[in-house]
């Protein structure tokens, strides 16, 4: 069933970052993406870009939305580490594997991280524990999961849907592609079908809180999940995030 939905721009946009060693991971990249969205969505308005907060750990969420007068205002929320957002999960292949369930959405979620998550929340509420919506367009191509970008390994090449305006340009997606190239893994940004995922040698997700997350099934059919390449990339991601932490602490 196709879902016809467009976000409420009055609720603004947001970014969610993992906090390690007192600093948000990939702060500059997330702020650049936030600023790009604000520039496009709310032109000619001063953009309130905050400084990085000093926090013990957990997750920080930055939300920017217009107030009743149209002025953009920033809210920063801090969530302590928990079973869902555990600091030790950052950059690891998380325990267990996500069960993906197709959610047809014409045009996808788009290139902005909208604060209006009502469609995704409704879809998630209808799923069993451990399941996750997978956005699929009317052309049957896979776009992204509700909280992560999608990767598939096929014949030694790492594949992911292109940044064609239908998906979020994930910060961790960008980092995974960079790390794969550094490991001499062939990467391709191409359209992927459900059949491509089912036939892949590995399928995993990437996100800014959970890092690399295995995908174990799609609409009840088994997926290969995370394998050797995902594990290697997860290890490199941990090292990259550690390097970024060190740079942030001195910059």
C-alpha positions as CSV (number, residue, x, y, z in Angstrom):
1,X,0.0,0.0,0.0
2,X,1.4,3.4,-1.0
3,X,1.6,6.0,1.7
4,X,0.9,9.6,0.6
5,X,2.6,11.8,3.0
6,X,4.5,15.1,3.2
7,X,6.2,16.4,6.3
8,X,5.1,19.4,8.2
9,X,7.8,22.1,7.6
10,X,6.7,24.0,10.6
11,X,8.2,21.2,12.8
12,X,11.6,21.9,11.3
13,X,14.6,19.6,10.8
14,X,16.9,17.8,13.2
15,X,20.2,15.9,13.6
16,X,21.0,13.1,16.0
17,X,24.6,12.4,17.0
18,X,26.3,9.8,19.1
19,X,28.4,11.3,22.0
20,X,31.7,9.6,22.8
21,X,34.3,10.9,25.3
22,X,32.3,14.0,25.9
23,X,32.0,15.2,22.3
24,X,29.4,14.5,19.6
25,X,30.8,12.3,16.8
26,X,31.0,13.9,13.3
27,X,29.8,17.2,14.6
28,X,31.0,19.3,11.7
29,X,29.5,17.0,9.1
30,X,26.1,16.9,10.8
31,X,26.1,20.7,11.2
32,X,27.0,21.2,7.6
33,X,24.0,19.0,6.5
34,X,21.8,20.9,8.9
35,X,22.9,24.2,7.6
36,X,22.4,23.1,4.0
37,X,18.8,22.0,4.8
38,X,18.0,25.3,6.6
39,X,19.4,27.3,3.7
40,X,17.2,25.5,1.2
41,X,14.0,25.2,3.3
42,X,14.1,28.5,5.1
43,X,15.9,31.0,2.8
44,X,16.7,34.5,4.0
45,X,16.4,33.7,7.6
46,X,19.3,33.8,10.1
47,X,20.4,30.2,10.8
48,X,21.1,29.5,14.5
49,X,24.0,27.0,14.3
50,X,25.0,26.0,17.9
51,X,28.4,25.2,19.3
52,X,29.2,21.6,20.2
53,X,28.0,20.8,23.7
54,X,30.2,19.1,26.2
55,X,28.4,16.0,27.3
56,X,29.3,12.8,29.2
57,X,27.9,10.4,26.6
58,X,24.7,9.1,25.1
59,X,23.0,10.8,22.2
60,X,22.4,14.5,21.4
61,X,19.6,15.8,19.2
62,X,19.6,19.2,17.6
63,X,16.3,20.5,16.4
64,X,15.8,23.7,14.4
65,X,12.2,25.0,13.7
66,X,10.5,28.3,13.0
67,X,8.7,29.8,16.0
68,X,5.3,31.5,15.7
69,X,6.9,34.6,14.3
70,X,8.9,32.6,11.7
71,X,12.3,33.0,13.4
72,X,14.3,29.9,13.5
73,X,15.1,28.6,17.0
74,X,17.3,25.7,18.1
75,X,16.6,23.1,20.8
76,X,19.2,20.7,22.0
77,X,18.2,17.5,23.8
78,X,20.5,15.0,25.5
79,X,19.6,11.4,26.0
80,X,21.8,9.3,28.3
81,X,23.1,6.0,27.1
82,X,20.6,3.2,27.3
83,X,20.0,-0.2,25.9
84,X,18.8,1.4,22.6
85,X,21.4,4.2,22.4
86,X,24.3,2.6,24.1
87,X,27.7,4.3,23.8
88,X,29.5,1.0,23.3
89,X,27.4,0.3,20.2
90,X,29.0,3.2,18.3
91,X,30.8,1.9,15.2
92,X,30.2,-1.8,15.9
93,X,28.0,-4.4,14.1
94,X,25.2,-4.4,16.7
95,X,24.0,-7.6,18.3
96,X,21.1,-9.2,16.4
97,X,19.9,-8.2,13.0
98,X,17.2,-5.8,11.8
99,X,14.1,-7.3,10.3
100,X,13.1,-5.0,7.4
101,X,9.5,-4.4,6.3
102,X,8.7,-2.6,3.1
103,X,6.9,0.7,3.3
104,X,5.9,2.2,0.0
105,X,6.4,5.9,-0.1
106,X,6.3,7.8,-3.4
107,X,9.3,10.1,-3.7
108,X,10.8,8.7,-0.5
109,X,11.6,10.7,2.6
110,X,13.7,13.2,0.7
111,X,17.1,14.8,1.4
112,X,16.2,16.5,4.6
113,X,16.0,15.1,8.1
114,X,12.5,16.3,9.0
115,X,11.4,16.5,12.6
116,X,7.9,15.4,11.5
117,X,8.3,11.6,11.8
118,X,4.6,10.9,12.1
119,X,4.4,8.5,9.1
120,X,7.5,6.6,10.3
121,X,6.2,6.4,13.9
122,X,2.9,5.1,12.7
123,X,4.5,2.5,10.5
124,X,6.9,1.5,13.3
125,X,4.1,1.1,15.8
126,X,2.4,-1.5,13.6
127,X,5.6,-3.6,13.4
128,X,6.8,-6.3,15.9
129,X,9.8,-5.7,18.1
130,X,13.0,-5.8,16.1
131,X,11.4,-4.8,12.8
132,X,12.2,-1.6,10.9
133,X,10.4,0.1,8.0
134,X,12.3,0.0,4.7
135,X,11.2,2.8,2.4
136,X,10.5,1.6,-1.2
137,X,9.4,4.0,-4.0
138,X,6.6,3.4,-6.5
139,X,9.3,2.2,-9.0
140,X,10.0,-0.7,-6.5
141,X,13.5,0.5,-5.8
142,X,14.8,0.4,-2.3
143,X,15.6,3.8,-0.8
144,X,16.5,3.7,2.9
145,X,15.5,2.3,6.2
146,X,13.6,4.6,8.6
147,X,16.7,5.3,10.6
148,X,19.6,4.3,8.4
149,X,21.0,4.0,4.9
150,X,21.2,0.6,3.1
151,X,24.2,-1.2,1.8
152,X,24.5,-4.5,-0.1
153,X,27.6,-6.4,-1.1
154,X,27.4,-8.3,-4.5
155,X,30.3,-9.9,-6.3
156,X,32.8,-8.0,-4.2
157,X,31.3,-4.6,-4.9
158,X,29.6,-2.5,-2.2
159,X,26.3,-1.0,-3.4
160,X,24.1,1.7,-2.0
161,X,21.2,3.7,-3.4
162,X,22.3,7.0,-5.0
163,X,21.7,10.5,-3.6
164,X,19.0,11.4,-6.1
165,X,16.9,13.6,-3.8
166,X,14.8,10.7,-2.5
167,X,17.1,9.7,0.5
168,X,18.9,11.4,3.3
169,X,22.6,12.0,2.5
170,X,23.7,10.1,5.6
171,X,26.9,11.2,7.4
172,X,27.8,7.6,8.3
173,X,26.9,6.5,4.7
174,X,29.5,9.0,3.5
175,X,32.0,7.8,5.9
176,X,31.4,4.1,5.0
177,X,31.9,4.8,1.3
178,X,35.2,6.7,2.1
179,X,36.4,3.8,4.3
180,X,35.5,1.2,1.7
181,X,37.5,3.1,-1.0
182,X,40.5,3.3,1.4
183,X,40.2,-0.5,1.8
184,X,40.2,-0.9,-2.1
185,X,36.6,-2.2,-2.0
186,X,34.7,-1.2,-5.1
187,X,31.8,1.0,-4.4
188,X,28.8,1.9,-6.6
189,X,25.9,4.2,-6.0
190,X,23.1,2.5,-8.0
191,X,19.4,1.8,-7.7
192,X,18.7,-1.4,-5.8
193,X,15.5,-3.6,-5.9
194,X,14.2,-5.9,-3.2
195,X,15.5,-8.7,-5.3
196,X,19.0,-7.2,-5.3
197,X,18.9,-7.2,-1.5
198,X,17.7,-10.8,-1.3
199,X,20.4,-12.0,-3.7
200,X,23.2,-10.0,-2.0
201,X,26.2,-11.6,-0.2
202,X,25.9,-9.1,2.7
203,X,23.2,-6.6,3.7
204,X,23.7,-4.0,6.4
205,X,22.6,-0.5,7.5
206,X,24.6,2.5,8.5
207,X,23.5,5.2,11.0
208,X,25.0,7.8,13.2
209,X,24.1,6.2,16.5
210,X,24.2,2.4,15.9
211,X,27.1,2.5,13.4
212,X,26.9,-0.6,11.2
213,X,23.8,-2.8,11.8
214,X,23.1,-6.1,10.2
215,X,19.9,-6.7,8.2
216,X,18.7,-10.2,8.7
217,X,15.4,-10.3,6.8
218,X,13.2,-8.5,4.3
219,X,9.4,-9.0,4.5
220,X,9.9,-12.3,6.1
221,X,12.6,-13.6,3.6
222,X,16.1,-14.2,4.9
223,X,18.9,-11.7,4.0
224,X,22.6,-12.5,4.2
225,X,23.1,-9.9,6.9
226,X,26.5,-8.5,7.9
227,X,29.6,-10.5,6.9
228,X,33.3,-10.1,6.6
229,X,33.2,-6.7,4.8
230,X,30.7,-5.2,7.2
231,X,32.9,-6.3,10.1
232,X,36.0,-4.8,8.5
233,X,34.1,-1.5,7.8
234,X,32.8,-1.4,11.4
235,X,36.3,-1.8,12.8
236,X,37.5,1.0,10.5
237,X,34.5,3.2,11.5
238,X,35.4,2.8,15.2
239,X,38.9,3.9,14.4
240,X,37.7,6.8,12.3
241,X,35.3,7.9,15.0
242,X,38.1,7.6,17.6
243,X,40.3,9.8,15.4
244,X,37.5,12.4,15.0
245,X,37.1,12.4,18.8
246,X,40.8,13.2,19.2
247,X,40.6,16.0,16.6
248,X,37.5,17.5,18.2
249,X,39.1,17.5,21.7
250,X,42.0,19.6,20.4
251,X,40.1,21.8,17.9
